[in-house]
């Protein structure tokens, strides 16, 4: 961290030196007004002192000269910290355990108004690197992002764990999205274009297709996801992806889905349906997930949000005993926008031929999520 601060300070200093040399304002004691020069016999109007902005608690690594860029933007850093500690009670061994679900540190750099880079690591997992990408914004409606990042597929999967009200994304997400199963989502190496045209957003990309740290063939994954907002109360979306493999015996298989989010007063509801082809046996998989949460204001810094969730998963359409259901109920306590205490209980009921196991568990999760902007002005 000390090295990061030193490098950031040097970079900001180098950027600001040329403009600082060109502008050498006369020093004025802090808090004193600048006396204007009288013009003719016109009365001199006193000028009120200019208040120095309150920067208490703001970590600065230098000073940016105003007008260094045409939009007056400096070189800020954004550091995101995420720590999720979970106490898990399960009906299988081990029955009680403490789990570090997430321990992440993300650094975003904005060297210019149209360029952004991010590195995100999670020390709680074997594969430490989560995200590493560079984003270019050539216009107000288009952003291009390349590197290791999430595929734009599925609303539940695309929702950041900072905003997701669920301790776990569920059995549908686990079966269709996760790397150990069908692998239609998650993180991979690729290029994504994000466009916005009014209330319409479209994301599309090309990815290696075999997940992280695996040997890649010449085939690629093509992913697209449009969403449309109908005011503040309704947003609908769709997801589609095709896996193109170099194996002639199994050249391609695909997945798609529809989703919606509704907000009415204190209620927020999300519903998503996903369909996918299982590349292992060419069977069709169908999954539906929905959850509803209510928002109650306890005080200025405290919010209470009860939540319920239900899921349906058919791991092989037309096959017998391949259906699994999941039910969850819980309550989330939000404190000061950085801390969540999440208490949720869940039951999974699966038929005999399902890969999804029967399970009953309770989760108490302490989730700390905070982002800090480091300015150079």
VMD Tcl script that draws the C-alpha trace (Angstrom):
set ca {
  {0.00 0.00 0.00}
  {2.91 2.37 0.80}
  {4.34 1.69 -2.65}
  {0.96 2.42 -4.27}
  {0.68 5.76 -2.46}
  {4.24 6.74 -3.44}
  {3.71 5.89 -7.13}
  {0.36 7.74 -7.16}
  {1.94 10.84 -5.62}
  {4.77 10.87 -8.16}
  {2.36 10.44 -11.09}
  {0.15 13.30 -9.88}
  {3.20 15.50 -9.28}
  {4.53 14.91 -12.82}
  {1.15 15.74 -14.34}
  {0.77 18.94 -12.37}
  {4.30 20.37 -12.71}
  {3.92 21.74 -16.29}
  {0.72 23.59 -15.52}
  {2.02 24.75 -12.16}
  {5.07 26.28 -13.85}
  {2.83 28.21 -16.24}
  {0.62 29.54 -13.47}
  {2.39 31.36 -10.61}
  {-0.29 33.13 -8.63}
  {0.64 35.69 -6.00}
  {0.59 34.22 -2.54}
  {-2.25 35.52 -0.36}
  {-2.57 34.74 3.35}
  {-5.22 32.11 3.91}
  {-8.61 33.49 4.85}
  {-7.82 37.15 3.89}
  {-9.70 38.95 1.10}
  {-7.89 40.17 -2.01}
  {-7.99 43.98 -2.17}
  {-9.18 45.16 -5.61}
  {-7.45 47.95 -7.52}
  {-9.51 51.19 -7.55}
  {-10.66 52.40 -10.97}
  {-11.03 56.17 -11.26}
  {-13.34 57.58 -8.59}
  {-15.50 54.45 -8.44}
  {-16.05 53.25 -4.89}
  {-14.23 50.12 -3.94}
  {-16.56 47.29 -2.99}
  {-15.20 44.92 -0.36}
  {-14.78 41.35 -1.47}
  {-15.75 38.60 0.91}
  {-13.08 36.04 1.77}
  {-13.20 32.87 -0.30}
  {-13.85 29.93 1.96}
  {-11.39 27.10 1.68}
  {-13.24 23.84 0.90}
  {-13.47 21.45 3.82}
  {-11.24 18.51 3.00}
  {-11.15 17.01 6.46}
  {-11.01 13.28 6.20}
  {-10.06 13.40 2.50}
  {-6.86 11.61 1.61}
  {-4.99 13.70 -0.95}
  {-1.82 12.63 -2.70}
  {-0.96 15.89 -4.41}
  {-2.52 18.99 -5.93}
  {-3.92 19.36 -9.42}
  {-3.81 22.74 -11.14}
  {-7.25 23.81 -12.37}
  {-7.46 23.66 -16.14}
  {-4.84 20.95 -16.55}
  {-7.41 19.20 -18.76}
  {-10.24 20.80 -20.65}
  {-12.80 19.45 -18.17}
  {-10.67 20.32 -15.16}
  {-10.45 16.68 -14.06}
  {-7.54 15.43 -12.00}
  {-6.17 11.91 -11.65}
  {-8.31 10.26 -8.97}
  {-8.00 6.78 -7.60}
  {-10.90 4.79 -6.23}
  {-10.15 2.02 -3.76}
  {-12.86 -0.49 -2.95}
  {-12.67 -2.80 0.05}
  {-14.92 -5.79 0.60}
  {-14.91 -8.22 3.53}
  {-17.70 -10.80 3.93}
  {-17.48 -13.07 6.96}
  {-20.09 -15.83 7.26}
  {-21.22 -18.19 10.01}
  {-22.77 -21.22 8.33}
  {-25.05 -23.84 9.90}
  {-25.59 -26.87 7.64}
  {-27.29 -30.27 7.87}
  {-24.15 -32.03 6.63}
  {-20.65 -32.22 8.06}
  {-19.24 -29.76 9.04}
  {-22.42 -28.62 10.75}
  {-21.02 -25.29 11.95}
  {-18.24 -23.28 10.36}
  {-16.89 -19.77 9.87}
  {-16.18 -18.86 6.26}
  {-14.42 -15.87 4.73}
  {-16.66 -15.55 1.71}
  {-14.92 -12.51 0.25}
  {-11.81 -10.49 1.06}
  {-11.36 -8.18 -1.90}
  {-9.41 -5.06 -2.75}
  {-10.16 -3.21 -5.97}
  {-8.22 -0.25 -7.36}
  {-9.72 1.96 -10.11}
  {-7.56 4.52 -11.91}
  {-8.98 7.39 -14.00}
  {-5.90 8.93 -15.71}
  {-8.07 10.87 -18.21}
  {-11.80 11.56 -18.52}
  {-12.09 8.86 -21.20}
  {-9.81 6.16 -19.79}
  {-10.29 3.86 -16.81}
  {-8.46 0.80 -15.48}
  {-9.25 -1.62 -12.67}
  {-7.47 -4.39 -10.79}
  {-9.51 -6.46 -8.32}
  {-8.06 -9.22 -6.13}
  {-9.74 -11.60 -3.70}
  {-7.39 -13.27 -1.22}
  {-10.13 -15.57 0.05}
  {-10.03 -17.68 -3.15}
  {-7.42 -19.86 -4.80}
  {-7.52 -17.74 -7.95}
  {-6.66 -14.41 -6.36}
  {-7.16 -12.15 -9.40}
  {-10.84 -11.35 -9.98}
  {-10.84 -8.46 -12.44}
  {-8.10 -6.78 -14.47}
  {-9.31 -4.63 -17.35}
  {-8.93 -1.33 -19.18}
  {-11.91 0.73 -20.36}
  {-11.92 3.38 -23.08}
  {-14.84 5.78 -23.61}
  {-14.55 7.14 -27.16}
  {-17.98 8.82 -26.95}
  {-20.75 9.57 -24.47}
  {-22.74 6.53 -25.61}
  {-19.99 3.92 -26.05}
  {-17.48 2.25 -23.72}
  {-15.00 -0.45 -24.70}
  {-13.59 -2.74 -22.00}
  {-10.92 -5.43 -22.43}
  {-9.24 -7.80 -20.01}
  {-10.43 -10.24 -17.38}
  {-14.02 -9.39 -16.47}
  {-17.56 -10.71 -16.07}
  {-19.57 -11.73 -19.09}
  {-22.76 -9.63 -19.56}
  {-25.10 -12.58 -19.01}
  {-27.93 -12.96 -16.42}
  {-29.23 -10.18 -14.17}
  {-28.54 -12.10 -10.94}
  {-24.98 -12.90 -12.02}
  {-24.29 -9.38 -13.29}
  {-25.47 -7.77 -10.03}
  {-22.44 -6.93 -7.91}
  {-22.15 -8.63 -4.53}
  {-22.17 -5.10 -3.06}
  {-25.78 -4.62 -4.20}
  {-27.02 -8.22 -4.21}
  {-29.38 -8.87 -1.25}
  {-28.67 -12.63 -1.31}
  {-25.90 -14.44 0.55}
  {-25.80 -16.94 -2.33}
  {-26.98 -16.45 -5.91}
  {-28.79 -19.80 -5.79}
  {-29.03 -23.19 -7.47}
  {-30.02 -21.86 -10.91}
  {-26.98 -19.61 -11.02}
  {-24.76 -22.37 -9.67}
  {-25.87 -24.88 -12.30}
  {-25.94 -22.66 -15.40}
  {-23.33 -19.99 -14.67}
  {-20.62 -21.47 -12.44}
  {-17.30 -22.68 -13.82}
  {-17.73 -26.23 -12.52}
  {-21.01 -26.72 -14.41}
  {-22.26 -25.29 -17.71}
  {-20.04 -22.16 -17.59}
  {-22.34 -19.77 -19.45}
  {-21.34 -16.77 -17.35}
  {-18.81 -15.71 -14.78}
  {-15.40 -14.20 -15.48}
  {-13.25 -14.77 -18.51}
  {-10.74 -13.04 -20.76}
  {-12.46 -10.98 -23.42}
  {-13.58 -7.69 -24.94}
  {-16.94 -6.01 -24.20}
  {-18.68 -3.02 -25.83}
  {-21.24 -1.16 -23.68}
  {-23.60 1.22 -25.45}
  {-26.33 3.47 -24.08}
  {-29.03 5.07 -26.22}
  {-31.42 6.88 -23.92}
  {-33.15 4.26 -21.77}
  {-31.73 1.39 -23.83}
  {-28.45 -0.25 -22.87}
  {-26.71 -2.93 -24.88}
  {-23.64 -4.93 -23.87}
  {-21.93 -7.39 -26.18}
  {-18.62 -9.18 -26.07}
  {-16.31 -11.95 -27.22}
  {-14.54 -14.22 -24.70}
  {-12.10 -17.11 -24.74}
  {-14.87 -19.35 -23.46}
  {-13.18 -21.90 -21.20}
  {-13.13 -19.90 -17.98}
  {-10.10 -18.60 -16.14}
  {-6.70 -20.28 -16.09}
  {-7.73 -23.10 -18.41}
  {-6.30 -24.18 -21.73}
  {-8.25 -22.45 -24.48}
  {-9.12 -23.85 -27.87}
  {-9.69 -21.68 -30.91}
  {-13.43 -21.42 -30.20}
  {-14.94 -18.36 -28.56}
  {-18.01 -17.31 -26.56}
  {-20.25 -14.57 -27.97}
  {-22.45 -12.80 -25.41}
  {-25.06 -10.03 -25.70}
  {-27.35 -8.41 -23.12}
  {-29.82 -5.55 -23.78}
  {-31.81 -3.82 -21.03}
  {-34.51 -1.14 -21.17}
  {-35.76 1.13 -18.38}
  {-39.41 2.19 -18.17}
  {-38.92 5.04 -15.74}
  {-37.74 4.20 -12.24}
  {-40.24 1.44 -11.51}
  {-39.52 -1.17 -14.24}
  {-36.45 -2.49 -16.03}
  {-36.51 -5.47 -18.39}
  {-33.58 -7.33 -19.86}
  {-32.54 -10.26 -22.01}
  {-29.39 -12.38 -22.19}
  {-28.01 -14.54 -24.97}
  {-24.77 -16.44 -25.51}
  {-23.34 -18.97 -27.94}
  {-20.32 -21.16 -27.21}
  {-18.44 -21.85 -30.42}
  {-15.99 -24.73 -29.94}
  {-13.37 -26.03 -32.33}
  {-14.47 -29.64 -31.78}
  {-16.36 -30.70 -34.90}
  {-18.37 -33.27 -32.94}
  {-19.64 -30.57 -30.56}
  {-19.36 -27.29 -32.46}
  {-21.75 -25.00 -30.54}
  {-24.27 -24.78 -27.77}
  {-26.16 -21.79 -26.41}
  {-28.13 -20.23 -23.57}
  {-30.56 -17.34 -23.11}
  {-32.84 -15.67 -20.65}
  {-35.37 -12.96 -19.83}
  {-35.55 -10.91 -16.64}
  {-37.31 -7.98 -15.01}
  {-36.91 -5.76 -11.96}
  {-39.89 -3.91 -10.46}
  {-39.76 -1.16 -7.84}
  {-43.01 0.03 -6.25}
  {-42.66 2.11 -3.12}
  {-40.68 0.11 -0.54}
  {-40.91 -3.11 -2.59}
  {-38.34 -4.40 -5.05}
  {-38.92 -7.63 -6.99}
  {-36.62 -9.46 -9.41}
  {-37.66 -12.33 -11.69}
  {-35.37 -14.15 -14.11}
  {-35.75 -17.20 -16.32}
  {-32.79 -18.94 -17.96}
  {-32.58 -21.69 -20.56}
  {-29.36 -23.46 -21.51}
  {-28.05 -26.40 -23.48}
  {-25.96 -28.87 -21.50}
  {-22.89 -29.48 -23.63}
  {-22.22 -32.76 -21.87}
  {-25.32 -34.57 -23.16}
  {-27.08 -31.90 -25.32}
  {-30.06 -31.81 -22.96}
  {-32.01 -28.63 -22.21}
  {-31.85 -26.99 -18.79}
  {-34.50 -24.58 -17.50}
  {-34.24 -22.41 -14.39}
  {-36.35 -19.66 -12.80}
  {-35.40 -17.48 -9.84}
  {-37.38 -14.73 -8.14}
  {-36.99 -12.70 -4.97}
  {-38.83 -9.85 -3.26}
  {-37.46 -7.48 -0.65}
  {-39.06 -4.66 1.31}
  {-37.23 -1.52 2.43}
  {-37.94 0.02 5.83}
  {-36.21 3.10 7.22}
  {-35.34 2.69 10.89}
  {-33.19 5.83 11.19}
  {-30.99 8.02 9.00}
  {-28.24 5.42 9.10}
  {-30.17 2.16 9.50}
  {-32.38 0.30 7.01}
  {-34.22 -2.99 7.50}
  {-34.91 -5.19 4.46}
  {-36.76 -8.50 4.83}
  {-36.44 -10.79 1.80}
  {-37.88 -14.03 0.38}
  {-36.65 -16.07 -2.59}
  {-37.85 -19.08 -4.60}
  {-36.15 -21.09 -7.36}
  {-37.09 -23.80 -9.84}
  {-34.48 -25.85 -11.73}
  {-35.04 -28.62 -14.28}
  {-31.62 -30.08 -15.06}
  {-32.88 -32.06 -18.06}
  {-36.15 -31.32 -19.84}
  {-37.88 -34.55 -20.78}
  {-35.93 -36.58 -18.24}
  {-37.38 -38.04 -15.06}
  {-36.49 -36.98 -11.53}
  {-34.39 -33.99 -12.59}
  {-36.23 -31.17 -10.78}
  {-34.91 -29.16 -7.82}
  {-36.61 -26.41 -5.81}
  {-35.12 -23.90 -3.38}
  {-36.76 -21.59 -0.83}
  {-35.15 -18.84 1.21}
  {-36.30 -16.29 3.80}
  {-34.27 -13.76 5.69}
  {-33.67 -10.19 6.78}
  {-30.84 -7.76 5.98}
  {-29.87 -4.89 8.27}
  {-28.05 -2.06 6.48}
  {-25.94 0.26 8.65}
  {-24.38 3.51 7.39}
  {-24.30 2.28 3.77}
  {-21.12 0.27 4.39}
  {-22.18 -2.59 6.67}
  {-24.83 -5.28 6.19}
  {-25.86 -7.92 8.69}
  {-27.57 -10.64 6.64}
  {-29.52 -13.48 8.27}
  {-30.96 -16.01 5.79}
  {-32.21 -19.60 5.96}
  {-32.59 -21.80 2.89}
  {-33.85 -25.25 1.94}
  {-33.14 -27.12 -1.30}
  {-35.34 -30.06 -2.29}
  {-33.97 -32.10 -5.22}
  {-35.17 -35.26 -6.96}
  {-33.03 -38.36 -7.17}
  {-31.37 -37.75 -10.57}
  {-30.35 -34.15 -9.88}
  {-26.76 -33.07 -9.57}
  {-28.04 -30.46 -7.10}
  {-27.99 -31.93 -3.56}
  {-30.71 -31.71 -0.93}
  {-29.69 -29.16 1.65}
  {-30.86 -27.13 4.62}
  {-28.72 -24.32 5.94}
  {-28.69 -21.05 7.80}
  {-26.32 -18.17 7.11}
  {-25.36 -15.18 9.23}
  {-23.15 -12.90 7.16}
  {-21.35 -9.74 8.12}
  {-20.70 -7.81 4.91}
  {-18.47 -4.73 4.87}
  {-18.34 -2.84 1.56}
  {-16.68 0.54 1.21}
  {-15.26 2.64 -1.60}
  {-12.91 5.56 -1.04}
  {-11.97 8.19 -3.60}
  {-8.40 9.46 -3.49}
  {-8.26 12.86 -5.17}
  {-5.36 14.89 -6.43}
  {-7.00 18.28 -6.09}
}
mol new
graphics top color blue
foreach p $ca { graphics top sphere $p radius 0.5 }
foreach p [lrange $ca 0 end-1] q [lrange $ca 1 end] { graphics top cylinder $p $q radius 0.2 }
display resetview
